[in-house]
Amino acid sequence: MKKGYYVIFFLFLLPLICFAQKTQSFSGRVGVYVSANENIKGEIESYISRELRSLGDIIVTDSNPRWILNIVAMELLTKGGYKSGVVLSVIILEPFDNGLVKTLLVDKTDRQMCVLLTSNLYYYPKGHWLRVGAPGDLRNLCNGIVADFDTEYLKPARNLWQKIVDSMKKKAR
């Protein structure tokens, strides 16, 4: 039975190992989705995307992202209608990759059912962030979101990538 687990684990890592042999540097794909009124939506998308790209190893994309920054933002208004602040709610989603599950199923009907049940699934392993600031703090709030995302998600991914690359280099010697 243990042998089966090792085979499944190896099959899961095989594409990553092959890719690591061809590519020596980490590259992450991130989707940025903002729900807000038009006054601040474009600004938030711009600030977040610019900060992510400035990291150097991140591609901001809607196509097959590894992570999704899902941001809901609101401007806080006083009773008189004056802007008194801004609130950003952030959830980092990770799409579920059902590729391995699909390959393990032999029966076509089971495979189709699996695809139907596991497509468009997401999980968020580290919770929810809330940022609150003055109306003029929007850029700083966005910079802080990207900094936290870099620390909580990208740094561990980079470290894992480097371990795989180092391991492949040792095997090649």
N, C-alpha and C positions, 0 to 999 in steps of 0.2 A: 504494500500500500504506500509506503514511503517513497518508493521508486516513482510512482505515479505523480506524487506531489512535486518531486524534483523535475520531472519532465514538464509538467504544467508551468512551474516557475521558470524553467529554462525557455520554454516557448514564449512566455510573457516578456522575458528580457531580451530575446534574440533580436528583434528589430532595433532595440535601443543599442545593443552591443554592436551590431553591424553599422548603425549610423555613427556611433562613437568612433569606430575605426576610420571612417571616411572624414569625419569632422572633428577637429581638435578643440573647438571652442563651443561654449554653451550659447544657446539662443532660445529665448522664451517667447511664446505667442500669447498676447493678452488682448482681450476684447474689453472695450470701455462702453458701458451703456448708462446713460444718464436720463433720469426722469425728473424734470423740473420745468418751471415756466420759462418762456423764451428769453426773459431778461438775463437769466444766469446759466441756462443750459449750455449754450455755446462756449461761454467762458470756462465752465468746469471741464467740458470735453477737451478744450484747447490746453488748459493748464495740465490736466492729468496726462494727456497724450504727449505733450512736450516733455514733461518730467520723465515719463517712461522711456521715451526715445533717448533722452540724455543719459540714461544708464548704459547705453551702448550695445547691449546684447538682447534688447527687447524689440519685438516687432508688434506694433499695435495693429490688430486685424479683426475682422468679423468672421473670417474663414478659419475654422478649426482651432479656436484658441485653447490654450492649456489652462488658462485662468480667465475668469470674467469678473471685472470690477463693476458691480451693479450698484449705482449710486442714485439715491433719491434725495433731492435737495428742495429746501423751502426757504423763502425769505420771510423773516419775522417782521411783522408790521405792527405799529402801535394803533390805537383806536383812531387816531387822526390820520393814519395812512403813511406815516413816516417809517422808513426802513430802520429797524433797530438791530438786526442781526441776520445771520444765515445759519441754517442747520443742514448738515450732510449726514445721511445714513448710508453706511457702506457695508455691503456683503460681498465677500470674495467667493465666487462659485467655481467649482471644478467640474467640467463635464465628465460624465461617466463614459469610458471607452468600452463599448460592448464588442469590440473586434475579437478578443480572445474567446469570449463566451460563444460567439457565432461560429468560430472555427471548431470548437469542441463538439458541437451538435451535428450529428450525421443526418438525421431525418430532416427533410426539407420543411415539413410543417412545423416541427419544433423550432427550427432555425427562424422561420418567419414569425412565429409567435414570440420568440425571444427578442427579435429586432423590434417588433411592435411594442413589447413591454419595457424594453430598456433604452429605446431612443429618446432623446431629449431629457434624460435624467441628469440631475446635478446634485452636488453635495457641497456643504460648506463646513470644513473641518475645524475652523478656528473661531467661529462665531461672527459677531456683528460689531461694527465700530460706529460710534456716533461722534461727530465733530460739530462744535458750536463756536461761532465767532461773530465779530462785528462785520458789517457789510463790506468794509475794506479789507477784511482778512481772507477773502476767498482764495486768493493765490497761495497764501501760507497754509491754509487748511488743505488745499489740494497737494501741495508739496509734502505736507506731513503724512497724508494718506499714502502717497507713493513711497516715501521713506519707510513707513511701517510695512507696506506690502513687500518692499525689497528685503527688509529684515526677516519678516515672518514666513515668506513664501519663496522668494527668489534665491536668497542666500542658501537655504537648505538644498534647493534644486541644483544650484551651481556646485555645491560641495559634493552631492551625489554624482553629478556629471563628471567632476574631476576624479573622483574615486574610480569610476568606470574607465575613464581614459587612462589613468595610471595603471589600472589592472591590465588593460589591453596592451599597454606598452611593455609591461613586465612579461606577459605571455609571448609577445613577439620577439623578445630577446633570446 
